[in-house]
Amino acid sequence: MTEPALKLSGIRKAFGATEVIRGLDLSVAARERHAVIGPNGAGKSTLFNLISGLLRPNSGSIALHGSDITTLPPYQINRRGLSRSFQVTNIFRGMSVWENVRCGLLWSAGERYCFWRGADLAREVGVRTDRILADFELAGRRDVPAGVLTYAEQRALELAITIAGGADVVLLDEPTAGMSRAETDRAVALIRRVSEGRTLMIVEHDMSVVFGLADRISVLVYGEIIASGTPAEIRNNPKVREAYLGEEAH
């Protein structure tokens, strides 16, 4: 049996007396696109913070490809093959688009950002940076300061940085938030293309994005997964309609 890319077992997280994640179990298969949905305050961002190491659970375990990462700091989790983006765009605005991606490549390899380094490494990183910019349709903005990109371009750049180090498990936190419908459609097409062969876990409020992109969906309500399944199964689940869509189950 193939080991899941991510496996969370009995995860609990409390802030003071308030328990935000309550005994959560979740398994994400390798190369699966898995969406987590739920109302505001359900614990979605807390869940991502726990998986990526920004927070530690009070109890339970998190495994990446079968290896325990529960207590590892974020940089070690990243170097084991997991990267994430954030709700707020997180880029170096004063640096060029090319430098942003190059910096992501260097840090993922455990290198400091530096202009003075061996010619072979510099050439290899430069080639990989150019390839990533082409993949994300940013080659034409190569030398532009990241801060002057459009909002949609900045989100694309953050996604490029997120996967620059070759992570095979990628967490995206509301990647299309604030986009127009046309921008959202382009972003979904980009995410679908660049996540091919990778495991993708996504938090997203736009249901057209969720149902159009995800292989499986988990519904998080008050810190608990109330349902997991294919888009069709989730769409027709009466518990989901009652708890998330505000419809009464009959």
C-alpha positions, 0 to 999 in steps of 0.5 A: 500500500502506497504511503500517503503524502501527508497523514495527520492523526489525532491533531489537537491545537488550543489557544488558551482555553479555546480548542481550534483543532479537535482530534483531526485525522486527515490523509492526503494521497501522493499526487492528489489535489486535496481541497480543505473548505469550511466557514470562517473560523473553522481552523483552516489557516491553523491547520496549514500552520500546523502542517508547515511547522509554524505552530506545534500541535498540543497532541497528535502527529503529522507525517510527510511521506511516512516520516514524522515532522510534528516537531520540526521547524518550518525550514526543515520541513521545507527541505524535506519537500513541503512548501506553502504560500500564504493568504497575504502575498509574501514576496520581496517587493524591492527585488526583481522577479528573477531575484525573488525566484533565485532567492527561493532556490538558494534558500531551499538548498540551504544556501544564503542569498549571495552574488559571490559564489562559484560559477557552476552553482551560479550558472545552474541556479540561473538556468533553473530560475529562467525555467521557472519564470517561463513555466509561470509565464513571468519571463517577460517580467524578469527584471521588473521589481516585484512590487510593481507587478499586478496583484495576479502576477504577484500571486503567480510569483509567490507560487513560483517561489513556493515550488522553486525548490522542487517541493513535491507537496505544496500547500496553497492558502487562498491562492485566488483571493482578491482576483477577478473572474478572468484572473481566477480562471488563469490562476486555476489553469496555472495551478493545474499545470504546475502542480502536475505530478505533485501533491497539492493541498489547497484552502480556498473560498471560491467554490468554482475553484474548489470543485473545478480543481480538487480530486478530493475535498475535506470539510472542516467545521469547528476544528473537525473534519465532518466529511471527505470525498470526491467533489460529487460526494461533497456536493451531495452530502447533507451534512455539508449542506447543513453545516457549510452551505446553510441548508437543512438536511432532510 
